[in-house]
Amino acid sequence: MATTNRYDIADERRRDDLIRMIEHSVEKLSLQELEAVYYDLVSKGYIEL
């Protein structure tokens, strides 16, 4: 059975916070801005086609 320590929990909470902030910001982008972000992420390999 795997054990979790407080750092794992803190890391997971930070990850959730970052995802929430990114989602909130992305919702405000125009289509053109969103496409630019998408192509940037694809070109850097963060998103695979």
N, CA, C and O atoms as CSV, one atom per row, in Angstrom:
chain,resi,resn,atom,element,x,y,z
A,1,MET,N,N,0.845,-1.185,0.000
A,1,MET,CA,C,0.000,0.000,0.000
A,1,MET,C,C,0.885,1.242,0.000
A,1,MET,O,O,1.803,1.363,0.812
A,2,ALA,N,N,0.603,2.147,-0.906
A,2,ALA,CA,C,1.406,3.363,-1.019
A,2,ALA,C,C,1.043,4.340,0.087
A,2,ALA,O,O,-0.115,4.463,0.487
A,3,THR,N,N,2.045,5.014,0.556
A,3,THR,CA,C,1.797,6.025,1.574
A,3,THR,C,C,1.955,7.400,0.949
A,3,THR,O,O,2.763,7.589,0.040
A,4,THR,N,N,1.184,8.352,1.437
A,4,THR,CA,C,1.319,9.724,0.974
A,4,THR,C,C,1.786,10.557,2.143
A,4,THR,O,O,1.338,10.380,3.276
A,5,ASN,N,N,2.689,11.461,1.851
A,5,ASN,CA,C,3.118,12.367,2.896
A,5,ASN,C,C,2.559,13.750,2.626
A,5,ASN,O,O,1.886,13.972,1.619
A,6,ARG,N,N,2.836,14.667,3.517
A,6,ARG,CA,C,2.242,16.000,3.388
A,6,ARG,C,C,2.719,16.721,2.136
A,6,ARG,O,O,2.005,17.579,1.616
A,7,TYR,N,N,3.915,16.393,1.636
A,7,TYR,CA,C,4.407,17.025,0.414
A,7,TYR,C,C,3.603,16.561,-0.794
A,7,TYR,O,O,3.291,17.360,-1.677
A,8,ASP,N,N,3.269,15.285,-0.837
A,8,ASP,CA,C,2.438,14.780,-1.931
A,8,ASP,C,C,1.084,15.479,-1.938
A,8,ASP,O,O,0.574,15.848,-2.996
A,9,ILE,N,N,0.516,15.657,-0.775
A,9,ILE,CA,C,-0.787,16.311,-0.660
A,9,ILE,C,C,-0.671,17.780,-1.048
A,9,ILE,O,O,-1.532,18.306,-1.753
A,10,ALA,N,N,0.390,18.446,-0.591
A,10,ALA,CA,C,0.603,19.854,-0.938
A,10,ALA,C,C,0.835,20.003,-2.437
A,10,ALA,O,O,0.320,20.938,-3.050
A,11,ASP,N,N,1.599,19.101,-3.032
A,11,ASP,CA,C,1.840,19.146,-4.472
A,11,ASP,C,C,0.547,18.958,-5.242
A,11,ASP,O,O,0.300,19.663,-6.220
A,12,GLU,N,N,-0.271,18.025,-4.819
A,12,GLU,CA,C,-1.547,17.771,-5.488
A,12,GLU,C,C,-2.473,18.978,-5.366
A,12,GLU,O,O,-3.171,19.323,-6.319
A,13,ARG,N,N,-2.482,19.615,-4.210
A,13,ARG,CA,C,-3.313,20.801,-4.014
A,13,ARG,C,C,-2.820,21.943,-4.906
A,13,ARG,O,O,-3.624,22.654,-5.509
A,14,ARG,N,N,-1.498,22.114,-4.988
A,14,ARG,CA,C,-0.926,23.165,-5.843
A,14,ARG,C,C,-1.270,22.893,-7.308
A,14,ARG,O,O,-1.610,23.811,-8.055
A,15,ARG,N,N,-1.180,21.630,-7.707
A,15,ARG,CA,C,-1.522,21.240,-9.086
A,15,ARG,C,C,-2.978,21.577,-9.378
A,15,ARG,O,O,-3.281,22.128,-10.436
A,16,ASP,N,N,-3.875,21.258,-8.469
A,16,ASP,CA,C,-5.290,21.574,-8.643
A,16,ASP,C,C,-5.517,23.083,-8.747
A,16,ASP,O,O,-6.315,23.539,-9.566
A,17,ASP,N,N,-4.812,23.856,-7.914
A,17,ASP,CA,C,-4.928,25.315,-7.964
A,17,ASP,C,C,-4.461,25.860,-9.308
A,17,ASP,O,O,-5.108,26.732,-9.887
A,18,LEU,N,N,-3.341,25.346,-9.801
A,18,LEU,CA,C,-2.817,25.804,-11.084
A,18,LEU,C,C,-3.773,25.472,-12.225
A,18,LEU,O,O,-4.003,26.299,-13.107
A,19,ILE,N,N,-4.325,24.272,-12.208
A,19,ILE,CA,C,-5.283,23.879,-13.243
A,19,ILE,C,C,-6.498,24.801,-13.206
A,19,ILE,O,O,-6.976,25.237,-14.253
A,20,ARG,N,N,-6.990,25.096,-12.032
A,20,ARG,CA,C,-8.156,25.977,-11.880
A,20,ARG,C,C,-7.850,27.375,-12.426
A,20,ARG,O,O,-8.684,27.962,-13.116
A,21,MET,N,N,-6.664,27.913,-12.123
A,21,MET,CA,C,-6.283,29.237,-12.613
A,21,MET,C,C,-6.146,29.248,-14.133
A,21,MET,O,O,-6.572,30.195,-14.794
A,22,ILE,N,N,-5.549,28.191,-14.682
A,22,ILE,CA,C,-5.392,28.095,-16.132
A,22,ILE,C,C,-6.755,27.998,-16.801
A,22,ILE,O,O,-7.005,28.684,-17.793
A,23,GLU,N,N,-7.635,27.160,-16.278
A,23,GLU,CA,C,-8.979,27.029,-16.852
A,23,GLU,C,C,-9.709,28.364,-16.846
A,23,GLU,O,O,-10.341,28.738,-17.834
A,24,HIS,N,N,-9.621,29.073,-15.740
A,24,HIS,CA,C,-10.294,30.369,-15.615
A,24,HIS,C,C,-9.745,31.355,-16.646
A,24,HIS,O,O,-10.512,32.095,-17.262
A,25,SER,N,N,-8.446,31.370,-16.835
A,25,SER,CA,C,-7.825,32.281,-17.791
A,25,SER,C,C,-8.172,31.909,-19.230
A,25,SER,O,O,-8.442,32.785,-20.051
A,26,VAL,N,N,-8.165,30.622,-19.533
A,26,VAL,CA,C,-8.451,30.162,-20.894
A,26,VAL,C,C,-9.888,30.503,-21.288
A,26,VAL,O,O,-10.156,30.809,-22.450
A,27,GLU,N,N,-10.791,30.453,-20.348
A,27,GLU,CA,C,-12.193,30.767,-20.638
A,27,GLU,C,C,-12.364,32.205,-21.132
A,27,GLU,O,O,-13.334,32.505,-21.828
A,28,LYS,N,N,-11.443,33.089,-20.783
A,28,LYS,CA,C,-11.544,34.501,-21.152
A,28,LYS,C,C,-10.905,34.814,-22.507
A,28,LYS,O,O,-11.077,35.916,-23.029
A,29,LEU,N,N,-10.173,33.860,-23.078
A,29,LEU,CA,C,-9.468,34.108,-24.330
A,29,LEU,C,C,-10.415,34.166,-25.522
A,29,LEU,O,O,-11.435,33.478,-25.572
A,30,SER,N,N,-10.043,35.009,-26.476
A,30,SER,CA,C,-10.785,35.032,-27.743
A,30,SER,C,C,-10.387,33.792,-28.535
A,30,SER,O,O,-9.443,33.090,-28.175
A,31,LEU,N,N,-11.108,33.535,-29.607
A,31,LEU,CA,C,-10.794,32.390,-30.454
A,31,LEU,C,C,-9.375,32.503,-31.007
A,31,LEU,O,O,-8.635,31.519,-31.018
A,32,GLN,N,N,-8.999,33.672,-31.455
A,32,GLN,CA,C,-7.654,33.861,-32.008
A,32,GLN,C,C,-6.577,33.622,-30.952
A,32,GLN,O,O,-5.557,32.994,-31.235
A,33,GLU,N,N,-6.799,34.117,-29.747
A,33,GLU,CA,C,-5.828,33.905,-28.665
A,33,GLU,C,C,-5.749,32.433,-28.296
A,33,GLU,O,O,-4.665,31.904,-28.051
A,34,LEU,N,N,-6.888,31.782,-28.257
A,34,LEU,CA,C,-6.930,30.367,-27.921
A,34,LEU,C,C,-6.216,29.526,-28.977
A,34,LEU,O,O,-5.496,28.584,-28.645
A,35,GLU,N,N,-6.418,29.866,-30.235
A,35,GLU,CA,C,-5.711,29.157,-31.303
A,35,GLU,C,C,-4.200,29.357,-31.194
A,35,GLU,O,O,-3.436,28.419,-31.419
A,36,ALA,N,N,-3.765,30.561,-30.853
A,36,ALA,CA,C,-2.337,30.836,-30.703
A,36,ALA,C,C,-1.739,30.002,-29.567
A,36,ALA,O,O,-0.650,29.446,-29.708
A,37,VAL,N,N,-2.447,29.916,-28.450
A,37,VAL,CA,C,-1.992,29.098,-27.331
A,37,VAL,C,C,-1.939,27.634,-27.734
A,37,VAL,O,O,-0.983,26.928,-27.414
A,38,TYR,N,N,-2.964,27.183,-28.433
A,38,TYR,CA,C,-3.032,25.793,-28.879
A,38,TYR,C,C,-1.842,25.446,-29.773
A,38,TYR,O,O,-1.166,24.441,-29.553
A,39,TYR,N,N,-1.592,26.273,-30.772
A,39,TYR,CA,C,-0.484,25.993,-31.689
A,39,TYR,C,C,0.862,26.054,-30.977
A,39,TYR,O,O,1.774,25.294,-31.300
A,40,ASP,N,N,0.984,26.950,-30.017
A,40,ASP,CA,C,2.223,27.025,-29.231
A,40,ASP,C,C,2.439,25.737,-28.438
A,40,ASP,O,O,3.550,25.209,-28.396
A,41,LEU,N,N,1.381,25.237,-27.815
A,41,LEU,CA,C,1.483,23.995,-27.044
A,41,LEU,C,C,1.764,22.796,-27.938
A,41,LEU,O,O,2.515,21.897,-27.560
A,42,VAL,N,N,1.163,22.783,-29.122
A,42,VAL,CA,C,1.429,21.696,-30.074
A,42,VAL,C,C,2.883,21.745,-30.520
A,42,VAL,O,O,3.557,20.715,-30.564
A,43,SER,N,N,3.368,22.933,-30.850
A,43,SER,CA,C,4.741,23.063,-31.367
A,43,SER,C,C,5.776,22.700,-30.307
A,43,SER,O,O,6.885,22.289,-30.647
A,44,LYS,N,N,5.434,22.845,-29.036
A,44,LYS,CA,C,6.359,22.494,-27.956
A,44,LYS,C,C,6.183,21.047,-27.493
A,44,LYS,O,O,6.906,20.574,-26.617
A,45,GLY,N,N,5.221,20.357,-28.087
A,45,GLY,CA,C,5.027,18.953,-27.762
A,45,GLY,C,C,4.187,18.678,-26.531
A,45,GLY,O,O,4.121,17.534,-26.081
A,46,TYR,N,N,3.540,19.695,-25.970
A,46,TYR,CA,C,2.683,19.491,-24.810
A,46,TYR,C,C,1.352,18.851,-25.195
A,46,TYR,O,O,0.717,18.164,-24.394
A,47,ILE,N,N,0.944,19.097,-26.453
A,47,ILE,CA,C,-0.262,18.503,-27.007
A,47,ILE,C,C,0.168,17.720,-28.236
A,47,ILE,O,O,0.858,18.248,-29.107
A,48,GLU,N,N,-0.243,16.461,-28.303
A,48,GLU,CA,C,0.093,15.648,-29.474
A,48,GLU,C,C,-1.142,15.489,-30.341
A,48,GLU,O,O,-2.244,15.251,-29.848
A,49,LEU,N,N,-0.934,15.626,-31.645
A,49,LEU,CA,C,-2.042,15.477,-32.592
A,49,LEU,C,C,-2.264,14.035,-32.924
A,49,LEU,O,O,-3.157,13.712,-33.708
